[in-house]
């Protein structure tokens, strides 16, 4: 049987053209989608900030400081101002200690460094277990089906138990000594602490608590820089 006559140079050029066209197409798609993706990410951040912070009239998403936590995890702080005065901060951290992967946690802090609100903005935890720790959802039943819609954040007992915790010992503004929190305030009961966890989702509970703890520690270590910015 006669072997087919293959034009190697022509084949090489054809493959090169196909590869080049594919690369150009992928690059153009990347360029055209970057702006919408960035816009959507900014919108989601602004939504979270409005839930975490008191009413502000600046652009916290554009006034940020990135610091390192004691575990060398980046923490992004968003500065909220009202008529130029700093009224609070929100911080974002990504922990890799979740059961199913990374968990993005945001927390609001007042100017004393106390946690005011905690949100989980991104996660891939197990539905019905880990998500009980991370999600804020209002439950509808026959008793409240026709009630007027509730306002504010839906409660989550695991996240809400972190409200009021701090690593600050001195009020940075007045110099007064802040009340001391009990030992083990940042640990689950299972680990000898005082915090509750979701049964069957201990890893997720621990990851979220530690992430918020890292935010509080980072604020305490850099409070002068944050308050003076």
C-alpha positions, 0 to 999 in steps of 0.5 A: 500500500502506498504511503500517503504523501504528507506535506510536513511544512504545510501541516506545521503551518496549518497547526500553528495558524489554528493554535494562534487563532485559538489563543487570540480568541481566548485572549479576547474573551478574557479581555471582554469578560474581565470588566464585567467580572470585576464589576460584579465582584465590586457590587458583591463587596459593596452589598456585604459592606452595607450589611456589615457597617453602620451607614457611611457616605464614602466608598469603603471598597476604594479605601482599603489596607491589606495587612498580614494576620499572625498566621501570615494570611492576608487580611483586607480592611475596608474603612467606613467614614461618615462625613470624613470621620472613621466610624468602623471597619470591615475585614475580609480573610480567606481561610483554607481550613474549611472542610471542602475548601476555602471559606471567605469570611468578612467581619465588621468591627467598631472603632474599639476593635469589637466584632459587630457582624460576621458574614461568610461570602464564599464557601463550598461546604457540605449542604445541610451541615457546613452551610448551617455554619456559613449561611444566613437564611430566614426559615419560612413555616406555616406560622410565619408564612404571611408575616411582614418581611423581616429586615436586617440580616437573618440570624445565625447562632454560630456566627452571631456568638462572635459578636462583641468579641475582641483582642483589644485590651485598651480603647485606642481612643479614650485609653480606657481598659476594655472588659476582659473576655473569658479564657477560651473565648475564641475556641469551641467547647469541643476544644475547651472553649466557650463557643458552640459548633454545629454537630457534624460540622466541627471543622467548618465551625472551627475554620470560621471562628479561627478566621474571625479570630485572625481578623480581630488579632490583626486589628489589635496589632495594627489598630493605630495604623487603621485608626490613623489612616 
